[in-house]
């Protein structure tokens, strides 16, 4: 069962998203800000992150993809941003000159069908990459023996 970390400061959003995902056989872990998310990333090792950008501070969520890029154990975890920043007065604060490890974007309000389609797409890709990495590791181990 795939594990998804849902990061949002709105507990109602986390709960509704949890219900949608659990009804589709995903395990869900919630986090309320970027500090909580980073702790749970290391503890829980999720297969995917659903991340809000505007939380405690306007761009609080950007800490997570920046941290993921620096950690080899986390760098392959897909991140889907789920945010209303595009329709907020804070859109001008979003960095456009910086690479962020974000795989996709869903604007709030979220349609469950769109959420589930994107989650499935990125989980399939993540698991395929991990299997390929594992197979390459096993092949290199067998040729070294």
N, C-alpha and C positions, 0 to 999 in steps of 0.2 A: 504494500500500500504506500503510495507516494505521500510524502509529508510536505505541507505547504505552510510557510510562515506568512501570516497576514499582519502587516505593520500599518497601523492607523490609530490616531488619537481619539477617534470617534468609536466608542464601545459598541454602539448600535451597528455601525458599518461592519465592524469585526464580527459581531454575532450573526448578522444576516449572511455575510460571506461564509462564515463557518457552516451555517445551516445548508447553504447551497452546495458547498464543497463536500461536506460530510454525506449529504444525500447522494453524492456521486462517488462515494467510496474513497475519498481523500482524507488523510489525517491532517488536522489543522492545529497550528500553534499560533497564538496571538501575541503581539507586542504593541505597546502604546506609544513608543517613541524610538528614535534611532539608537539610543544607549541600550534600551531593552532589546531591540532587534539584534544588535551586535552580540550581546550576551547570548541570546537564544540561537543565533547562527552558529556559534561555537559549541554550544551545548547540544542542540537538537540536530544539527547537520541536515537542514531541510533540502528537498529536491528542487524547490522553487520558492521565490519570494514575491508576494504582492505588496507593493510599497507605495504609501502615500508620500507626497513631497512636503506638503504644508502640514506641519504638526505643531509641536511646542513652539518652534520658531518657523518663520516662513519657509526656509529651505532645509529644515531639519532632516528630511528624508535623504538628502544628497550625501550625507555622511556614510550611508550604507553602501552604495555602489563604489564610493571612493575606497572604503575599507576592503571590500571584496577584491578589488584589483590588486591589493598589496598582499593578499593571503593565498598561497598556492592551494591550500585545502578548500578554499571557498570560491576561487576565481571562475569556476565553470557553472556555478549555480545561476540559473536564469532569473532575471528580475523583470517583472512587469510592473510598471508604474500605474497606479490607479489614483487619479488626482483630478481635482477641479481647478488646478492652477491656471489652465488655459483660458478659463472664463473669469479669472480674478484680476484685481488690479495689480497683483504681484507678478504677473507673467514677465514683466520687464526685468525682474531680478533673476530669472532662470538663466544659468550660464549657457551661452551658445558657442563659446570659444574653448570648451573643455570637453575631452572625451569622458563620457560616463558609461559605465558598464550596465546599460539598460537595454534589454532585449526588445521590449515593446511598451506600448502606452495604451491605456484605456481611460477615457474621460468619464468622470462621474456626471450624472448617475449611470451606474453600470447595469447593462442588460445581462441577466444570468446566462443566456445562450452565448453571448460574445465572450464573457468571462470563461465559461467552460471550454469553448473552442480554443481560446488562446492558451489556457492552462494545459490542455491536452497536447497542443502543438509543441509547446516548449518542454513539457515533461518528456514527450516522445524523443525529442531531439537530445535532451540532456541524458536520458538513459542510453540512447544509441551511442553518444560520444563516450560515455563511461564504459560501455561494453567494449568499444573499440580500443580505448585506453588500456583496459584490463587485458584484452587479447594481445595487444602489442607488448605489454609488460611480460605476460606469460611466455610469449615467443622469444623475447630477448633473454629471459631467464633460462629457457631450454637450450638456446644456442650457446649460452655461456657455460653450460655444464658439459 
